[in-house]
Amino acid sequence: MSRFILDASVTLPWRFKGVATAWSEALRNRVVRGEEVVPEQRPVVISLEERHGLTIYDASHLELSQRSGLPRATLDRNRRNAAREASVPLIEPMS
């Protein structure tokens, strides 16, 4: 099983007809198999929030990726940029 960090930008397409992509559906299948990891709130999150201009929600996902070494799956440009700046691996969307 290959674990990863998932955020809401990936899950929202699952709820709206005609919005899901092959990539988001492939990740949905991975969630069903229990591969995703849920973030925790940690004190270091506040420094990530300030450094990268993120919300607490976004910073908590970034912190979890850093701590666990697991890749992020997000469609949000700011979250992707913050992950790159923090040297966090990303699961790239399929074109």
Secondary structure as GFF3:
##gff-version 3
##sequence-region A 1 95
A	DSSP	beta_strand	4	6	.	.	.	ID=ss1
A	DSSP	alpha_helix	8	11	.	.	.	ID=ss2
A	DSSP	three_ten_helix	12	15	.	.	.	ID=ss3
A	DSSP	alpha_helix	22	32	.	.	.	ID=ss4
A	DSSP	beta_strand	36	37	.	.	.	ID=ss5
A	DSSP	alpha_helix	45	52	.	.	.	ID=ss6
A	DSSP	alpha_helix	56	68	.	.	.	ID=ss7
A	DSSP	beta_strand	72	73	.	.	.	ID=ss8
A	DSSP	alpha_helix	77	85	.	.	.	ID=ss9
###
